[in-house]
Amino acid sequence: MEAVGVVGGGIPSLSARLSSGTTRRTTAGHLAYAPGKKLSPASTHLAAFHSTSHLFSYQPSPLYHAKSRNSPKTHIFLPHLVASMEQVEESYIMIKPDGVQRGLVGEIISRFEKKGFKLTGLKLFQCPKELAEEHYKDLKSRPFFPKLINYITSGPVVCMAWEGVGVVASARKLIGSTDPLQAEPGTIRGDLAVQTGRNVVHGSDSPENGKREIGLWFKEREVCEWTPALAPWFRE
């Protein structure tokens, strides 16, 4: 009498030694028990699962090996893939005439550097009236517009282009509310300014405006492309 047992996987075997018989593989990949024979040493391993689980291991198919035998294997670490999908933005940050006159340039730049953003453009600049009007054209209908233009053109400003993931929203948080009296302690305006009309610094309010304002205040060759040595310590 022959007993047939299916134990899963492609190469089954038994863990218990049978005293009165052994097994042989059938063409269907089953184990057939033949009375009167002993199991060989190779048949004493239970193969319902491989000795090392394949659930967390990478085992390319033979076809993959055939195709990539002469090409290097590339592994993609998931956090790197996620980081590469994040959108790098640009923001225009301007230290206004009061910030320059009060000697706050280094303090303000330092806050953005410590955050980990990349400075790609920097210059001290005397803003002409036409440029100021173009920059603030959305406020042209407001009664304070002439006063605002006179303020921005009253002395040199520091123009900056900053780059990074989420730099626009993060820069707005670093700067604080338009009214310094409403700005949180720890923000630039919360710490360094007291009036809306002298609120030290400007920051782009959207990624689209960031690109527009950088293009407005900088010439093409004034913006640098470079890789900070500390970049891997700020982003995965």
Protein Blocks (a to p, Z undefined) as FASTA:
>chain_A
ZZdddeejjbdcdfbdcfkbccdddfkopacddehiacdfklmccckbcfbdcklcccdd
fklmmmmmmpccddddfklmmmmmpccddddddddfklmmnopmmmmmmmmmmnopacfb
dcdddddfklmmmmmmmmmmpmklmmmmmmmmmpccdddddddehklmmmmmmnopfblm
lpcghiaklmmgcbfklnopacdfbfklmmmmmmmmpcfklpccdddfklmmmpZZ
